[in-house]
Amino acid sequence: MHTQSHIKVWDLPVRLFHWSMVILLGLLWWSAEAGEMAWHQVFGFTLMVLLLFRILWGLVGSDTARFARFVHHPLKVLAYARSVRREGVKAHVGHNPLGAYMVVTLLSLLLLQLGTGLFATDEIFTEGPLVSYVSSDVASALTWLHKFNFNLLLLLATVHVLAVIWHLLNGDRLLGAMFTGKKPHIGENVAVRFAPLRRALLIVTVLGYLIGNFLIWPVLQSM
């Protein structure tokens, strides 16, 4: 019986970031809906640690995590989209050109969400740590944008899930790879260089200490 060989494509930091982000977005939605704004801030600042880590990991991490390796020129993305229409889905070692733009868009919206959250206020009990640096009108506008942008994040997450299902139906096992880190070998002789885990641990430790000490801990103390 022939067993298909597999290659490692995703490192542990990328996989932990992905699933931790899914969990935190769910917790952020729940805390906002339930009015648990202190916990909403804690979850938001925790997501900030993850997001800043992912951006740094996109610069100094493993090959498949680096933006320079998977974000392509728009013309190449259009060419890939045309090839998908003609020939169907093709498996890639890391992100395909369209998926790369989804990643960049998601990270950008998350940055916007966290940035506006720093200035958001409910004008009663809870406000972001930087509200005092802007006028009430600016704070109100950023609060509105914070709420509106979360709807965009939910829409993008839905599109992402549908895209993953579509790829699965067409033979590209994206979901399993984000659990195991491995994909079936697609015939490309691509050597993926993986960054050491201690580098990821150092980045998370520094970010966790700074954000935990200056943002998360004050909220926990006030609860």
N, C-alpha and C positions, 0 to 999 in steps of 0.2 A: 504494500500500500504506500503510495507516494505521499510524503509529508512536505507541505510547502514551507520553505525556509522563511525566517523572519529577520528583520534588522531593527536595531534600536534607533528611534527617531526623536523621542521626547525624553528629556532628562527629568529627574524627580522634582526639581524646583518648578519647572513649567507645569507639570501635572498637579502639584500641590496648589500652585497659584490658581489654576483653572477651577478646581473643585472648591477651593476655599472662597473664591469670588462668587461662585454660584450660591453657596450657602449664605454668605454675607449679604448678597443682594436680596435674598429671601428674608433674612432677618431685618434688613433695612426697610423693606416693604411692610413687614408685620409691625415693626415698632412705630412707623409713621401712622399706619392705620389704627393701631391701638392707642395712640397718644403717648407712648412710652418714649418721650423725646430724649431723656437722659441716656437710655440704652441706644436710641437712634444715633446719638453722637458717638457713643463708645464704638458701635459697629462701624460708623462712618470713618472714624479715626483709624480703626483696625484695617479697614479697606484701604486707607491711605498708605499704610505700611506696605501692604501687598502691591498696590499700584506703583508706588515709587520703586519698590524692588523690581517689578517687572520691567519698568522703563530702564533701570540700570542694567538689569540682566539682558536686556535687548542690545546693550552696548558692549558688555564684557562677559556675557554668558556663552553657552554652547552654540554651535553653528546654527542649529535649527531655531534657536531663540533670538538670534541677532537680526535686528531690523535690516541691516545692510545685506543680509543673505536672502531675505524673503520678500522685501518690499521692492517691486519692480516698476519700471517706467510705465505710465498709463497706456502707451501704445502696445507694450507687451501684454498688458492685462486685456486689452481689447482683442488682440490676436488670440489669446487663450480662450476668451469667451466665444469667439467665432469657431475655434476648433472644437469646443464643447458642443456647440450647436450641430456641427457637422459629424463629429466622431464620438460624441458622448464623453462621459467623465473619464479623466485619466488620473491614476493615483500618483501622488508626489511624495518624496521623502519627507518633506516638511509641509508648510502651508503652500497651497496652490496660489497662483497670482491673485485670484479673486478673493480667496480666503484671507490673504495677507491684508487686503484693503479692509475687510471686515474687522480684523484684529486692530488695525490702526484706528478705525472709526470708533470701535468700542472703547479703546483706551482713551481716545480724545474726549468722548462723551463722559467717561468716568472722571477724567480730570476736571471737566467743566462742572460735573455734579459735586465733586469734593470742593472745588474752588468756590462755587456759589454757596455751598453749605457753610463755609467759614464766615459768611456775612449774613446768613439767613436768620430770621427771627419770627416767632409767633406773636410778638408784641405783648406777651403775658408772662410766661414762665421761662422760656428757653430761647437762647440766642447763640449764634456762632461766636467764636473767640475774637473775631475781627470786626464785629458790628460797630464798635465804638469809633472805628477809623473812617466810617463813611456816614453820609447823611441818612436821615430816615427814608427819604425818597429812593436813594440808591439801594438801601437795604431792602426796601419793599420790592423793588424791581428784581433784585438778585434772588429774593425769596420766591417770587413768581417763577423766575427762570429755573430755580432749583427744582420746583415742583413739576414744571412743564418738561424739563429735561429728563426727569425720571420716567415719564411716559414714553419718551423717545428711547430710553434704555430698554424698557419693557418691549417696545416694538422691535428693536434691534435684536433682542434676545429671542423673540419669537421667530424672526427671520432666520437667525442662526440655527435654531432647533430644526426648522423646516429644511434648511440647507443640509444639515447633517443627515436627516432622514432621507432626503433625496439622494445624497451620496451613498448611503447604506444600501438603498434600493438598487443603485447602479454599480455596486460592487466595491466601493471605496470605504473601507472600514475605519472611519474617522473616530467613532466613539470608543471602540475597543482600544485603539492606540493611546487614547488619553487616559486610560486606566493602566495599561500594561507598559506603555512607552514604546511598544513594538508594532511594526506594520509588516504585512507580507512583503517579501522581496519583490521589487517591481522590475528587476533586470538592470537597473542603473548601478554602475560601479561608483557609488558616491561614498566617500569616507567622511563620516560625521565626527567632528572633534567635539568632545564633551568637556566642559569646564569643570574643575574640581568642586565638589560639594562644599568644601570649607570656604570657598569664595562666596557662595550663596549664603552660607551661615553667617559669615562676617557682615555682609550687607544687611541681612535681616536683623542681626543683633544691634548694629548701629542705628538703623532706622527705628527698630522697636524701642530702643532706649530713649531716643530723642522724642519720638511722637508719644510714647507711653508716659514719659516723665512730664512733658510740657502740655500735653493735650488730654490723654486718656485719664491719667491719675487725678487731675483736678475735678473731672466730671464724676469719677467714682467716689471721691471724697464728699462731694455735695449730695450724693444720693441717700 
